[in-house]
Amino acid sequence: MTPLDKPDVHRSGPGQAVGDIFAAAAARGQAEQAAEEEPWPDEVPNGLEDQVNALIGELLDAASLDDLPALEPLVQDVLFLDTVTRIYGPSGVFKSFITLGLAGAVGTGMEWYGRSVRQGLVIYLVAEGAKGMRKRVRAWGKHHARKMTGVKFLPRPVQAMSPEWAVLIEVCRRLSPVLVIIDTQARVTVGVNENDNTEMGVVVDRMEHLRRVTGACVLIVHHSGHENADRGRGASAFKGGMQTELGVTRRGKGVAETRVTLSTGKQKDDEELPDQVFRLKLVELDGEAKEDGTPVTSVVLIPVDGREGPAGAWGQQGPPEGSAEWVVMQLDAARVPTDWGNRRVREACAEHGIKASNSKIEEAVRIRKNRTYQVPPHVPYSPVTLCSPDSGEHRDVFPGQTFPGNVGGTSGDGIPDARSPAPALKGGGTSEARHGKDGPLALCETCGTAMTKLTPDQIRHPMCESDGEVSDRTRSH
């Protein structure tokens, strides 16, 4: 029996008004209550005996509870399969950007800021702001150097209280997604009083029906109230039906100052997560320009926690061992050049005892080449990517950024025509000279970072000189 054939006491008929649906539900409730108040007959009615025995068979003792399957994580410690979850926050706090990032991670199978992900199909109902989704998806793809595969978008709402909801459930049953995103709750519940616990209880049941049929995580995007941003707007019955609730807040204005915080408002069966803080990165969309010639842009969210780096989203404990971000940290600590390709990085991992799968190493290579936070000062990178601050060659560079912008090539290729620093970088590095457009380049023998070499005998930055004095014959680049 398909969901279209399965009886549903909450389903409306063609042309049936939402108010009639709730009136019918109330009438059924009154009839059931009246039946309960009638005296129970001395004998079990015909046909009820089998139902009673079946229900007795479903009762479990404490030992049998251990046989129940545990929740399956979809995104480690954040989202779980076969649950209904909600993410809420005021308008304009980038909650849809966080949601899109989760969708991209699940669809492609890449980690979500160091948290493991179960890859699978994502169905995304863009019931609000469909026109802006194209730019967001393109920005995500450019930032991560990959297409957002495994995600199907429906750029319109499907009303939860309409007959079409059953059609959506059947579509999901046939496609078997692991994540169904409804963005937003308000746009799929038009005509429903969101402050009424009875009416919203029926909506929760509709969401649960979708969950039961698919076994997916149903993730609902919702707004918080004007007066209380600490909870989702409307009836408390909705929160009671959620496995997880995630709250999003924002502080600051503009790309450079904005900080977005993701908090756990509810985690029914697991420990609540520490807050994760993100900043914005402006991304120019290739091949697009406005009428005045300026580039078309969007943003992506970058984790930040006191410092901008791969461990920022996990606090002091850092990313999980074996994750791509963990590999990035180990490669940085081992002073492996950032422009090395997959083969050389795998060799470096073997040499330094960095144990991870090939897919994680390859992802780490992409992250290091396209990193959007400050390169640690001791990590060498190819001088061919250095450019003067006012050259305009890398438009996505932020104030205080000391690294080059995105570079071309695939994850397995080094930067064209660039000689990588010698592998022997321990104990001060090498002074092997290379040439950039501003003159000879070398690695400072004290700090190991690139510098412009203006005289043949310069071996370190002036600020790295042991006596702390700037030599007349040397100048920093």
N, C-alpha and C positions, 0 to 999 in steps of 0.2 A: 504493500500500500504506500503510495507516494504521499508527500505532504499535501498535495492537491486533493487527494481522496480522503485523507485522514480527517475525521470530525474535529472541529475546533469550535468550542463554545464562544470564542471571542471573535470569530471571523464574521465580517459583514457580508451581506448579499449585495448584488448589483444595485447601485443607487441608494443604498441604505445610509442614512445620515449617521454621523458619529454619535449624536445625542441619542438616537434610537438604539445604538449598540449598547450604550451604558444603561439605558432604561431597561432593555431586555435582560442585561446582566443583573440589574437590581431585582427584577421580577423573579428571575431564577433563584436568586439568593433568598428572597422572601418565601418562595415555594419550598425550598430546601429546609429553611428554618421551621416552617409550619409542619413539614413532614417529620422533622426531628422531635417536635413537641407532641406528636401523636403517640399513644401507648404502643410499646413494642409488643407484637403478638407473642403468644406463648410458644409457638412453633416458628422455626425459620421459614420465611416464604420460599416457595418453589424457585429454584434457580439461584438462590443466594448462597446456598451451602458451598458450592464450588468456589465462589468468590471469597468466602470466609476462609476456607482451607488454603486458597492460594495466597491470601494476605498473611496467614500464619506462617506459611513457608518462606515469606520474605523477611521475617524477623531475624535479626542477627544477635548473637551473643558477643561478649567482648573479644573472645578469641577470633571470631569470624571477621571482626572489623579489620584485623591485620591483613586479611586477604583482599581488602578493597584497594584498588590501584591508587597510587599517590598522584598528585597533580603533576602533569608533564610540563616542564618549562618550555616556553616558546622563545622568550628573550630572558636569559638567566636572571632570576630574582625580580623580574619586572612584570612580564606577561606570561600567562599560563594558558595552555590549550583547554578547551571545554569550559571556559569561564566567560562571564560578562564583566567587562572592565570599563571604567570611565576616566577620562582626562578632562579637567575643567580649569577655567581661569577667565579673567575678564577679557573683553575684546582687545586685540592688539598686543597680546603678550607672547605671540609666536607659538601657541600650543599646536596649531596645525603644522608648523615646521617641525616640531618634535615628532608629531604623529607621522609625518611624511618620512622622516629619518628612520623611524621604526619600520615603516612599510618597506623602504628601500633595503634595509638590512635583512629583513625576513625574506623578501623576494629574491635578493641576490645571494643570500647565505653568508654575507660578510658580518663580522662582529659588530655589535652596537656599542662603541666606546669600550671595547675590551670584554664585553659580556657575550658569551656564546649564544648562538641563535640556531633555531631549527629552521632550515630553509623550506619554503613552500609557497604556494600561490597566495597572493593577497588580493582581495576584492575591496576597492575603496569607493564608497559612495560620496562623491563630492557634491553634497547637497547645498553647499554654500561656498561662494567664491570660486566657481569652476574655471573662470577665465584666467585667474592668476595661477592656477595649478601648473600650467604648461611651463611658465618661467621657473617655478620652484623646482620642477623635475629636471629641467635642463641645467639649472645651477647645481643641483645635487650631483648630476652626472659629471659635470666638468670638475667639480671639487674632488670627487672620489675617483676620477679617471676611469669611469665605467658607466655603462648604460644601466638605467634602473629596470632590469628585467624582472619578470615574475610578479608584476603588479598590473592589475586590470582596473581601470577607472570607469565609473559610471557618473557622468557629469550632470546629474539631476537627482532630486530626491525621490524616494519611494515611501509613501505614507504608511506608517506602521499600522494604522487603523483602517486601511483600505484593502480590498481584495488583492491588489497587486503585491502586498506583502507576502502572500502565499506563493506568488510567482517568483519573487526574489528568493524565498527559501528553497524552492525547487531548483532554481538556477544554481544556488550555492551547493545544494545536494549533489548535483551532477558534476560540478567543477571541483568539489572537495578542497576549498581553501583552508589554510590553517589560521588565517587572520582576516576578519571582516571589519572594516572601519566604516563607521557612520558619522559623517561630519556635515552637519551637527545634529544633536538631539532635537533642537527646536524645529529644524526644517523638515523632520520626518514625523512630527507630532502636531501638525497644524490642526487647530480646532480642539485640541485636548487641553484641559486646565492643568498646567504643570504644577500648580500648588495643591491640587486635590489628590490625596493619597489613594483614594479608590480608583480614580481614572488613571493615575500613573502606575498603579499596581497592575492594571490591565496592560499597559505599555511594557512594563518589565516582563510580563508573561510572554508578550510577543517576542521580545529579545531572547528570552529563555528558549522559546520554541526554535528560533534560529540556531541557538547554541546546541540544543539537543539533536537537531537533525544533522548538523555539520560536524560537531565536535571541535569547532574552531574557537579561537578567542574572538569574542565580539567586543570591539573597542569603540566606545561612544565618545565623541567630542562634544563638550557642553560648556556653556557660559556660567560664570559665577554671578551672584547678585551684585547690585551696585553698592549696597551697604555692607555686605559680608563677602569678601573675596576668599575666605577660608573654606568655603563649601560650595558645591554645585547649587545652582539656582533651583528653587522649587521644592516639591514634596520630599520629605525624608524617606518615604517608601522606596524611592529609587536607589538611594545610597544603601539602604538595607539589603537590596538585592544584588549588590556588586561584590565581586570577589576582591577587586582592587580598585582604589581610587587614587589618581595622581593629580596633584595640583600644580599649576604653573603661575608664576608671578614674574614681574618685570620691574627693573629700576633703571634709571638713566634714560637719556635721549640721544639719538644719533647712533651711527654705526660704532663709533669708537667707545662710547660711554655705556651703551646698553648692556645689561647683564640679565640673563633669563635663568630662573631657578626652577628646577623640577623637584617636587617634594612628594613623599608618599602620604596621602591623607588616610588611606585605609589599606591594610593587607590582611585579609581575613585569617589566613593560615600560615603566614610567614612573618619574619621580622621585617619591620619597616626599614626602608633603605635610607641612607644618609642623603642629604640634599645634593643634587648635581647642578653645577652652575655652568652656564654657557655664555659665550660672547658671540657677536655677529661677525661674519666675514662677507664682504661685498664681492660678488662674482659677476664679471661681465660676460654676457652671452655672445658666443662667437657668431658672426654673420648677421647680427641684428644691430640696428641703429635707429635713433629717433629722427624726426624730421630735421632737427637742427644738426644732425651728425653725431651727437653724443651717444655713447653706447647704452644699450638696454641692459639693465642690471637686475639682480635678485640677491638674496642672501642665503647663507647656510649657517648653522650653529656649530660653534667650536667649543669643546670643553675647556673650562678654565677653573682652577682651584688654587688661588694664590700665585701660581706661576702658570704660564701657558705651555703645555707639553702633553705628551701622550698619557701621563698618569693623572692628569688634572681631574678627571671625572671620578676617581676612586679614592681620593684623599691620600692619607699617609701610607696605606697598604699597597698602593700602586695597582696596575692592571694584573689580572690573573696570569700565572706562569704559563708559558706556552702560547699566549695570545699574540696577535700581530703587534699590538702596542707594547707588550712586554719585550718582544724581540727588538723593537725599535730602541727601547731603553738600553738593552744589553749591547746592541751594536754601537750606540752612542758612547756607552761606558768603555767599550773596547776600542774606541777611536777608529772605527771602520768608516772609510770615506762614504759620503752620502750619494755619490754619483755611480757607485758600483752597481752592476746588474745582478741578475739572479744567480748566475753561476759563481761569480766571485764572492757574493755574500754568503752563499751556501758553504763555500770553502772556509770563509772567515768564521761562520758559525761552528763548523766542525773543529777549527783550530782553537776557538775560545770556549768550547763546551756549551754552546748555546743550543739547547735541544728544542726543536719545534718542527712541525710538519712543513713540507715544501710549500703548501698553499699559504701558511702563515708567514713563511719567510718571504714569499713573493709579494704578499700584501704589505709586509713591512718595508720592502724595497719601494713600493709605490708610495707609501706614506712618507718615507724619508725624502723621496725626490720631490714630492708635492706638498711637503709639510707647510703648515700655515701658522706655526708658532716659531718662536726664536730658536735657531739652531744653538745647542750648547756650545760655549766658546771654545771647548777643547776639541770639537769634532771638525775635521777637515772637510771641505767641499770644493768642487771643481771651480777654479778661478775663471773659467770661461763664462760662468753665470753671473759674475760680479758686474755691476753697472753703477754708474754714478747716481746719486740720489735724485738728481733732477733730470735724468735721461728720459723718464716716462716709459721705459721699456716694460715695467712690471706694475700695472695699475692697481693690483690687489695688495700691494705692500702697505702695511700699517705704520703709523708713527712709532719709532723705536725698534722697528723690525730690522734685524741684521742679516737676514737671509735673502737669497734671490727668489724671484717668483717662480711660477710653474715653468717647467722645462719640457721640451718635446721628447719624442721617443717613446718606445714601449717599455714595459717594466723589466724586460730582459736585456735592454740595451744601455750602454753607458752613454754619457752625453757626447755627441759627435765632436771629434777633433779636440777632445780634452784629455790631457794626460793626468791620470789619477795620482795622488800622492803615493809615495812608496809605502808598502805595507808596514815596514818597520817604523812604527810611530811612537813606541814606548820611550820614555825618558827624554822627551823634548822634541821628537819629530825629526824632520829632515829639512835642510835648507836648499833642496833642489829647486832651481829656478824654472819658472814658466813665464810665458808672456801673455799679458792681457793688452787691451787697447790703450791703457794708460802707462804701460811700461812693464819691466820684468816683475814677475810675481813669485813669491816664495812662502814657505811656512815659517813662522816665527819659531825659533828653537826653544823659546821659553814657554809660550802658551799654545803653540801648535796650530794657530789659526793663520789664514791667508793674510799677506801684507804686500803692499807695493814696494819693490826693491829698487830704490833710486840710485844706489851706489853698489858696486860689485861686492864690497865686503860687508854689506849690511846683513846681519843674521837674526835680528829680533826687532820688535816694535820699540820705539823710544820709551814707552811707558813700562816696558818689560826690562829695561836696562837695570842692572843690579844697583847702580848708584842713584837711580831715580831721576837722573838728569837727562834732558833732551840734547842729544849730540847735534852739533852744527851740521854734520854731514848726513844726518838721517832725518826723515820725516815720515809720519804714518800716512797711509793711503787715505 
